[in-house]
Structure formats: C-alpha cells, structure tokens
C-alpha cells in the first residue's frame, strides 16, 4: 500500500512537472515555423566547408557574439591549419589578445595571463549568475553545439539573425523582449545583434546583415561538427572498399561454382 501511495505521488509530481513545463512555454511556441532554406557548401555527400566563410564567421563571433555567448568547447588551436585554416602565427596572435585565468600561483592566488593556443576561448562571463545579471535574467546559451542543438541547424541560425522585423499590428511584444519572425513564440530577449557594417572583414567582403548571418551560421556549424569533412572522406573510402570487396566476392563465387554448373 505504501508503495502504491509513493508511486501515485510520484506520478502526480511528474504530471505537475509536465503541466508546469507546458505552462511555461511562450505563447505560439507550438506554432509551426517554416525556415527559409539556403544552399550550404558543406551539404551533401561530398560537401566541404568554405574556409573563407568560416574565418569571416569567426570574426562575426569574435566582434559581436562573444560579448554575450561562450564557445566553451573550442580551443584556440582548433582555429589553426587543420581546423579553421588560420596560420599558426595568426592563432598565436589571436590567443594572446585574450586574458585567461590561470593558477594558483605560489601564493595560492589565481591570476590573468595572455592566452596560448592550447587554451580554450574564455567565456564572456565568469559564471551563470553574472551572465543572467547582464542580460535581464536571460542566460545566453553556449554556441559550441548550437547548430546541432537547434532543428534546422545553419538555416535556423541564419533565419534567427535575419528575422528581426517589425511585429504585426495585432501582436503585443512584452517589455524587454524583441520580435523575431523565426523564434518560437516570436519573442526573444536578445536584441538584434547584427547591423550593416558591424564587422570589418579582412578580405574586403561587404558586411551586410545577410552576409554576416550566413558566415557565422557556417562557422557555428563547423564548431558543432569540426570533423565533418574527415567523416565524409572516411565514408567515401568505406563505400569504395565495399564496392571493390563486393566485386571480388562475386568474381570468387563465379569461379568457385563454375565447375559445378
């Protein structure tokens, strides 16, 4: 009997939890939103990353997104020749432009030092509480895996960054929120992060909102799947091996059974 009461109580708590979760969803969260689709160079069986776009996307992250969002799973060394395509000297210079917390020293105290290629990119806030305090209670998500964590991947990121438009006349935007055509519920705490010319590209590419959104969407796809190209190359090799093996097995079968027919 006590076990039954416990199970009943647990079921009730679970139901209350589900109801509370459902009640916490923003109005319109269940609305089906169709994302604009774009052609990305990394799509398809033989798709590869556009290194120039990745490097421009890193600049967008570095100059705009990094003010609020972390990249906790990316080290400076990942930006090098085997990753983002930057030279070793460029990676060292970028790392040294950051201050990294290290220690403790001989006095038992933590200290700041210039970053090294082996360091991970430092977050903009020391802890979650500081991040929320600086963003009206909202917690900016880490962007390392955001392209895989959100349905639509790069299409979602691009749509979100270009989806800040004027709301319909009958739509009420809550205080401290911003209307976005592609965010569930259409209300997001993040203000429009991009504006034309917000970033100066080293290669001279015009920094329009659409261009920056496209570049950072590709960069964040790379941070989520940095080994995508290696995986595809391995897949091609495996398929070719299986094709050759199938041919050899078929030829062997014909030879072995030829005398029996």
C-alpha positions as MATLAB code, in Angstrom:
seq = 'XXXXXXXXXXXXXXXXXXXXXXXXXXXXXXXXXXXXXXXXXXXXXXXXXXXXXXXXXXXXXXXXXXXXXXXXXXXXXXXXXXXXXXXXXXXXXXXXXXXXXXXXXXXXXXXXXXXXXXXXXXXXXXXXXXXXXXXXXXXXXXXXXXXXXXXXXXXXXXXXXXXXXXXXXXXXXXXXXXXXXXXXXXXXXXXXXXXXXXXXXXXXXXXXXXXXXXXXXXXXXXXXXXXXXXXXXXXXXXXXXXXXXXXXXXXXXXXXXXXXX';
ca = [
       0.000    0.000    0.000;
       2.818    2.390    0.891;
       4.499    1.565   -2.401;
       1.278    2.316   -4.268;
       0.939    5.651   -2.475;
       4.534    6.522   -3.318;
       4.055    5.652   -6.978;
       0.838    7.618   -7.116;
       2.545   10.609   -5.534;
       5.476   10.371   -7.925;
       3.102   10.170  -10.882;
       1.267   13.227   -9.603;
       4.515   15.175   -9.274;
       5.556   14.127  -12.772;
       2.224   15.288  -14.163;
       2.507   18.584  -12.316;
       6.020   18.966  -13.681;
       4.811   18.361  -17.219;
       1.934   20.779  -16.754;
       4.253   23.407  -15.315;
       6.662   22.934  -18.208;
       3.854   23.251  -20.701;
       2.530   26.361  -18.996;
       5.974   27.921  -19.127;
       6.160   27.733  -22.910;
       5.755   31.076  -24.660;
       2.552   31.780  -26.482;
       2.744   30.433  -30.004;
       5.600   28.025  -29.164;
       3.637   25.186  -30.749;
       3.218   27.187  -33.951;
       4.857   25.592  -36.959;
       7.522   27.919  -38.340;
       8.910   27.339  -41.819;
      12.553   28.337  -42.079;
      13.962   29.737  -45.325;
      16.394   27.184  -46.742;
      19.759   28.051  -48.257;
      22.406   26.102  -50.112;
      25.427   25.448  -47.910;
      28.777   24.269  -49.258;
      29.057   21.563  -46.580;
      25.812   19.842  -47.547;
      25.693   16.589  -49.453;
      27.911   13.529  -49.558;
      30.892   15.433  -50.978;
      30.236   18.789  -49.294;
      33.105   20.705  -47.685;
      33.434   23.819  -45.585;
      34.162   27.168  -47.205;
      37.254   28.193  -45.217;
      36.931   31.872  -46.168;
      33.340   31.907  -44.877;
      34.387   30.109  -41.679;
      37.081   32.684  -40.979;
      34.671   35.545  -41.625;
      32.159   33.822  -39.348;
      34.749   33.647  -36.591;
      35.239   37.401  -36.928;
      31.478   37.899  -36.521;
      31.527   35.733  -33.406;
      34.624   37.462  -32.071;
      33.450   41.026  -32.687;
      29.721   40.618  -31.998;
      28.530   37.340  -30.485;
      31.338   36.869  -27.948;
      30.046   39.820  -25.918;
      27.332   37.501  -24.556;
      27.888   33.956  -25.840;
      30.646   31.499  -24.970;
      32.370   28.853  -27.105;
      33.430   26.583  -24.274;
      34.340   23.592  -26.444;
      36.639   25.418  -28.870;
      40.344   25.923  -28.144;
      42.462   28.483  -29.968;
      44.469   25.651  -31.546;
      41.282   24.482  -33.285;
      41.444   27.662  -35.377;
      44.741   26.555  -36.946;
      45.654   24.987  -40.306;
      43.929   21.681  -39.520;
      40.732   23.383  -38.396;
      39.558   26.844  -39.354;
      42.518   27.293  -41.686;
      44.355   30.135  -39.934;
      48.148   30.053  -39.771;
      49.959   29.150  -36.558;
      51.150   32.756  -36.178;
      47.594   34.052  -36.569;
      46.370   31.604  -33.933;
      49.100   32.701  -31.502;
      48.235   36.371  -32.064;
      44.514   35.773  -31.537;
      45.131   33.737  -28.377;
      47.462   36.401  -26.966;
      44.761   39.051  -27.424;
      42.667   37.316  -24.723;
      43.250   37.292  -20.977;
      42.959   33.817  -19.461;
      42.536   32.958  -15.792;
      45.307   30.633  -14.591;
      46.770   29.457  -11.330;
      47.028   29.187   -8.488;
      50.479   30.767   -8.253;
      52.985   30.269   -5.437;
      50.848   32.493   -3.209;
      47.765   30.384   -3.897;
      46.084   33.082   -5.977;
      44.563   32.914   -9.429;
      45.973   35.332  -11.986;
      45.418   36.611  -15.511;
      47.803   35.968  -18.389;
      47.731   36.247  -22.197;
      46.142   33.254  -23.872;
      48.047   30.434  -25.562;
      46.956   28.201  -28.473;
      46.300   25.362  -26.018;
      43.776   27.453  -24.051;
      40.047   27.295  -24.655;
      38.352   30.518  -25.724;
      37.415   32.311  -22.471;
      33.707   32.912  -21.802;
      32.406   36.486  -21.562;
      31.117   35.987  -18.004;
      32.735   34.281  -15.001;
      29.581   32.347  -14.072;
      25.894   31.835  -14.891;
      24.713   34.386  -12.337;
      26.845   37.133  -13.875;
      25.581   36.210  -17.349;
      21.952   36.442  -16.228;
      22.533   39.703  -14.376;
      23.936   41.280  -17.532;
      21.086   40.028  -19.737;
      17.901   40.861  -17.797;
      17.724   37.376  -16.302;
      18.156   35.513  -19.603;
      21.068   33.085  -19.955;
      22.834   33.366  -23.334;
      23.489   29.786  -24.485;
      26.934   28.456  -25.269;
      27.281   28.353  -29.057;
      29.708   25.442  -29.430;
      26.980   22.935  -30.389;
      24.102   25.294  -31.142;
      23.931   24.246  -34.808;
      23.177   20.666  -33.744;
      21.033   21.637  -30.762;
      18.536   23.605  -32.865;
      16.381   21.997  -35.531;
      17.342   23.438  -38.881;
      20.998   23.961  -37.966;
      22.597   26.626  -40.139;
      19.229   27.552  -41.676;
      17.842   28.244  -38.195;
      20.829   30.380  -37.167;
      20.688   32.426  -40.366;
      16.918   32.864  -40.134;
      17.081   33.891  -36.473;
      19.760   36.517  -37.099;
      17.890   37.991  -40.059;
      14.407   37.573  -38.573;
      14.241   40.763  -36.500;
      11.406   42.662  -38.172;
       8.538   44.883  -37.123;
       5.781   42.845  -35.419;
       2.271   42.620  -36.868;
      -0.076   45.355  -35.703;
      -2.076   42.945  -33.519;
       0.989   41.347  -31.870;
       1.939   42.584  -28.392;
       5.650   42.402  -27.616;
       6.381   42.112  -23.903;
       8.635   44.616  -22.185;
      12.301   43.753  -22.612;
      11.571   41.367  -25.491;
      12.101   41.685  -29.238;
      10.007   40.377  -32.107;
      11.615   37.720  -34.306;
       9.776   36.052  -37.166;
      11.584   32.718  -36.733;
      11.924   32.347  -32.964;
       9.317   30.086  -31.279;
       6.675   32.400  -29.849;
       8.227   35.282  -31.847;
       9.555   36.952  -28.670;
      13.238   36.783  -27.809;
      15.267   38.536  -25.118;
      18.251   39.036  -27.434;
      18.156   42.367  -29.278;
      19.101   42.405  -32.980;
      22.846   41.668  -32.834;
      23.764   42.500  -36.430;
      23.649   45.673  -38.473;
      25.239   46.502  -41.813;
      28.924   47.270  -41.371;
      29.079   45.943  -37.800;
      32.172   43.914  -38.734;
      35.102   44.803  -40.968;
      36.168   41.777  -42.997;
      39.875   41.426  -43.749;
      39.120   40.109  -47.247;
      37.001   43.149  -48.133;
      33.671   41.295  -48.305;
      30.777   43.741  -47.694;
      29.492   43.104  -44.167;
      25.751   43.112  -44.780;
      23.414   41.552  -42.224;
      22.691   38.666  -44.598;
      26.400   38.066  -45.262;
      27.351   38.126  -41.583;
      24.446   35.833  -40.676;
      25.493   33.389  -43.397;
      29.149   33.428  -42.335;
      28.506   32.950  -38.619;
      25.958   30.198  -39.362;
      28.666   28.318  -41.267;
      31.212   28.960  -38.517;
      28.856   27.611  -35.837;
      28.151   24.557  -37.979;
      31.899   23.964  -38.019;
      32.193   24.368  -34.226;
      29.446   21.745  -33.840;
      30.958   19.370  -36.430;
      34.658   20.181  -36.888;
      35.359   16.651  -38.197;
      32.540   16.644  -40.758;
      34.900   16.613  -43.746;
      37.017   13.804  -42.269;
      33.874   11.795  -41.614;
      32.725   12.227  -45.205;
      36.156   11.278  -46.568;
      36.128    8.154  -44.419;
      32.640    7.341  -45.684;
      33.747    7.643  -49.317;
      36.691    5.329  -48.640;
      34.460    2.772  -46.927;
      31.940    2.813  -49.782;
      34.704    2.338  -52.377;
      36.167   -0.514  -50.327;
      32.772   -2.209  -50.119;
      32.265   -1.837  -53.879;
      35.649   -3.438  -54.608;
      35.060   -6.155  -51.999;
      31.646   -6.938  -53.469;
      33.179   -7.281  -56.937;
      35.936   -9.572  -55.642;
      33.464  -11.760  -53.747;
      31.228  -12.019  -56.799;
      34.170  -12.983  -59.016;
      35.301  -15.568  -56.455;
      31.795  -17.006  -56.256;
      31.622  -17.332  -60.057;
      34.989  -19.113  -60.157;
      34.237  -21.492  -57.269;
      30.816  -22.502  -58.552;
      31.635  -22.519  -62.279;
      32.741  -26.180  -62.251;
      29.504  -27.264  -60.569;
      27.207  -25.935  -63.289;
];
